[in-house]
Amino acid sequence: MQTYHYVLASQKFLLEEEPFEEVLKERKRHYHETEKEIDFWQVKQPAFLEAPEMAEVKAKCPQPSVAVISTNPQFITWLKLRLEYVLTGQFQAPSGTIPDPLASQES
């Protein structure tokens, strides 16, 4: 099992009110320049929130939500410092309740 770290926010906040696309573009550019493999993903309506152990987290975040999921805890800390009004946490996957860490509930 792998530990995944996340930043979670409402789609309205993260995708409309914050210059978030710029942040991700800059980070992808940095990874490319340093020849580092991408270890983060943006997921709208993340399915991991449906796991019973995530019910409290889901209740705290306005819906619809969006998450940035990463295997790099330092990247998530960096995002948290840049964005402020977000929830952070971690989970283990794949598991019985979270079979795919990057799955979306969006149709």
Short mmCIF file of the C-alpha atoms (twelve columns), coordinates in Angstrom:
data_MODEL
# 
_entry.id   MODEL 
# 
loop_
_atom_site.group_PDB 
_atom_site.id 
_atom_site.type_symbol 
_atom_site.label_atom_id 
_atom_site.label_alt_id 
_atom_site.label_comp_id 
_atom_site.label_asym_id 
_atom_site.label_seq_id 
_atom_site.Cartn_x 
_atom_site.Cartn_y 
_atom_site.Cartn_z 
_atom_site.pdbx_PDB_model_num 
ATOM 1   C CA . MET A 1   0.000   0.000  0.000   1 
ATOM 2   C CA . GLN A 2   1.062   3.543  -0.747  1 
ATOM 3   C CA . THR A 3   0.431   6.634  1.375   1 
ATOM 4   C CA . TYR A 4   -1.260  9.439  -0.550  1 
ATOM 5   C CA . HIS A 5   -1.405  13.004 0.744   1 
ATOM 6   C CA . TYR A 6   -4.009  15.493 -0.376  1 
ATOM 7   C CA . VAL A 7   -5.179  19.077 -0.435  1 
ATOM 8   C CA . LEU A 8   -8.967  19.303 -0.650  1 
ATOM 9   C CA . ALA A 9   -11.160 22.314 -1.406  1 
ATOM 10  C CA . SER A 10  -14.385 23.279 -3.097  1 
ATOM 11  C CA . GLN A 11  -14.175 23.407 -6.881  1 
ATOM 12  C CA . LYS A 12  -15.482 26.975 -6.815  1 
ATOM 13  C CA . PHE A 13  -12.669 28.117 -4.530  1 
ATOM 14  C CA . LEU A 14  -9.792  26.206 -6.062  1 
ATOM 15  C CA . LEU A 15  -10.704 26.343 -9.743  1 
ATOM 16  C CA . GLU A 16  -12.462 29.712 -9.979  1 
ATOM 17  C CA . GLU A 17  -11.270 31.975 -7.166  1 
ATOM 18  C CA . GLU A 18  -7.610  30.931 -6.915  1 
ATOM 19  C CA . PRO A 19  -4.987  31.170 -9.686  1 
ATOM 20  C CA . PHE A 20  -4.576  27.442 -9.196  1 
ATOM 21  C CA . GLU A 21  -3.980  26.462 -12.819 1 
ATOM 22  C CA . GLU A 22  -0.911  28.734 -12.778 1 
ATOM 23  C CA . VAL A 23  0.398   27.011 -9.650  1 
ATOM 24  C CA . LEU A 24  0.138   23.571 -11.247 1 
ATOM 25  C CA . LYS A 25  1.683   24.749 -14.531 1 
ATOM 26  C CA . GLU A 26  4.626   26.223 -12.656 1 
ATOM 27  C CA . ARG A 27  5.097   23.059 -10.623 1 
ATOM 28  C CA . LYS A 28  4.923   20.832 -13.723 1 
ATOM 29  C CA . ARG A 29  7.488   23.070 -15.425 1 
ATOM 30  C CA . HIS A 30  9.764   22.803 -12.388 1 
ATOM 31  C CA . TYR A 31  9.449   19.006 -12.355 1 
ATOM 32  C CA . HIS A 32  10.269  18.869 -16.066 1 
ATOM 33  C CA . GLU A 33  13.329  21.120 -15.672 1 
ATOM 34  C CA . THR A 34  14.655  19.052 -12.773 1 
ATOM 35  C CA . GLU A 35  13.777  15.789 -14.574 1 
ATOM 36  C CA . LYS A 36  11.537  14.730 -11.719 1 
ATOM 37  C CA . GLU A 37  8.591   12.416 -12.381 1 
ATOM 38  C CA . ILE A 38  5.143   13.957 -11.786 1 
ATOM 39  C CA . ASP A 39  3.885   12.731 -8.403  1 
ATOM 40  C CA . PHE A 40  0.686   14.774 -8.095  1 
ATOM 41  C CA . TRP A 41  -2.731  14.691 -9.728  1 
ATOM 42  C CA . GLN A 42  -5.809  16.914 -9.710  1 
ATOM 43  C CA . VAL A 43  -9.037  14.955 -9.193  1 
ATOM 44  C CA . LYS A 44  -12.513 16.500 -9.342  1 
ATOM 45  C CA . GLN A 45  -15.067 14.874 -7.034  1 
ATOM 46  C CA . PRO A 46  -12.475 12.474 -5.577  1 
ATOM 47  C CA . ALA A 47  -13.887 9.016  -4.906  1 
ATOM 48  C CA . PHE A 48  -11.681 8.494  -1.831  1 
ATOM 49  C CA . LEU A 49  -14.085 10.799 0.040   1 
ATOM 50  C CA . GLU A 50  -16.744 8.083  -0.203  1 
ATOM 51  C CA . ALA A 51  -14.743 5.757  2.060   1 
ATOM 52  C CA . PRO A 52  -16.362 5.471  5.519   1 
ATOM 53  C CA . GLU A 53  -13.169 6.647  7.233   1 
ATOM 54  C CA . MET A 54  -13.284 9.883  5.178   1 
ATOM 55  C CA . ALA A 55  -16.860 10.870 6.129   1 
ATOM 56  C CA . GLU A 56  -15.714 13.553 8.585   1 
ATOM 57  C CA . VAL A 57  -13.370 15.110 6.014   1 
ATOM 58  C CA . LYS A 58  -16.064 15.092 3.316   1 
ATOM 59  C CA . ALA A 59  -18.502 16.794 5.704   1 
ATOM 60  C CA . LYS A 60  -16.034 19.661 6.228   1 
ATOM 61  C CA . CYS A 61  -15.526 20.416 2.527   1 
ATOM 62  C CA . PRO A 62  -18.099 22.245 0.406   1 
ATOM 63  C CA . GLN A 63  -19.237 20.161 -2.563  1 
ATOM 64  C CA . PRO A 64  -18.476 19.714 -5.371  1 
ATOM 65  C CA . SER A 65  -14.871 19.294 -4.318  1 
ATOM 66  C CA . VAL A 66  -11.503 18.916 -5.960  1 
ATOM 67  C CA . ALA A 67  -8.336  17.357 -4.574  1 
ATOM 68  C CA . VAL A 68  -4.691  17.448 -5.431  1 
ATOM 69  C CA . ILE A 69  -3.335  14.043 -4.506  1 
ATOM 70  C CA . SER A 70  0.375   13.333 -4.218  1 
ATOM 71  C CA . THR A 71  2.821   10.770 -2.940  1 
ATOM 72  C CA . ASN A 72  5.040   13.698 -1.894  1 
ATOM 73  C CA . PRO A 73  4.054   15.136 1.526   1 
ATOM 74  C CA . GLN A 74  6.345   18.165 1.078   1 
ATOM 75  C CA . PHE A 75  4.469   19.169 -2.082  1 
ATOM 76  C CA . ILE A 76  1.145   19.038 -0.229  1 
ATOM 77  C CA . THR A 77  2.601   21.155 2.597   1 
ATOM 78  C CA . TRP A 78  3.848   23.654 -0.002  1 
ATOM 79  C CA . LEU A 79  0.358   23.806 -1.575  1 
ATOM 80  C CA . LYS A 80  -1.298  24.270 1.821   1 
ATOM 81  C CA . LEU A 81  0.949   27.259 2.524   1 
ATOM 82  C CA . ARG A 82  0.099   28.800 -0.857  1 
ATOM 83  C CA . LEU A 83  -3.654  28.223 -0.723  1 
ATOM 84  C CA . GLU A 84  -4.675  28.650 2.947   1 
ATOM 85  C CA . TYR A 85  -8.387  27.709 2.812   1 
ATOM 86  C CA . VAL A 86  -7.931  24.011 2.122   1 
ATOM 87  C CA . LEU A 87  -8.076  20.751 4.050   1 
ATOM 88  C CA . THR A 88  -5.102  18.423 4.078   1 
ATOM 89  C CA . GLY A 89  -4.696  14.821 5.067   1 
ATOM 90  C CA . GLN A 90  -3.551  11.423 3.961   1 
ATOM 91  C CA . PHE A 91  -4.851  7.941  3.272   1 
ATOM 92  C CA . GLN A 92  -3.543  4.514  2.320   1 
ATOM 93  C CA . ALA A 93  -4.470  2.900  -0.980  1 
ATOM 94  C CA . PRO A 94  -5.297  0.637  -2.579  1 
ATOM 95  C CA . SER A 95  -7.484  -0.712 0.197   1 
ATOM 96  C CA . GLY A 96  -10.870 -2.323 0.600   1 
ATOM 97  C CA . THR A 97  -12.560 1.075  0.926   1 
ATOM 98  C CA . ILE A 98  -10.279 3.025  -1.460  1 
ATOM 99  C CA . PRO A 99  -9.417  0.719  -4.360  1 
ATOM 100 C CA . ASP A 100 -8.194  3.526  -6.680  1 
ATOM 101 C CA . PRO A 101 -6.636  6.596  -5.033  1 
ATOM 102 C CA . LEU A 102 -7.071  8.739  -8.170  1 
ATOM 103 C CA . ALA A 103 -10.657 7.778  -9.021  1 
ATOM 104 C CA . SER A 104 -13.277 10.466 -9.565  1 
ATOM 105 C CA . GLN A 105 -17.012 10.355 -8.924  1 
ATOM 106 C CA . GLU A 106 -17.533 12.789 -11.789 1 
ATOM 107 C CA . SER A 107 -19.387 11.357 -14.776 1 
# 
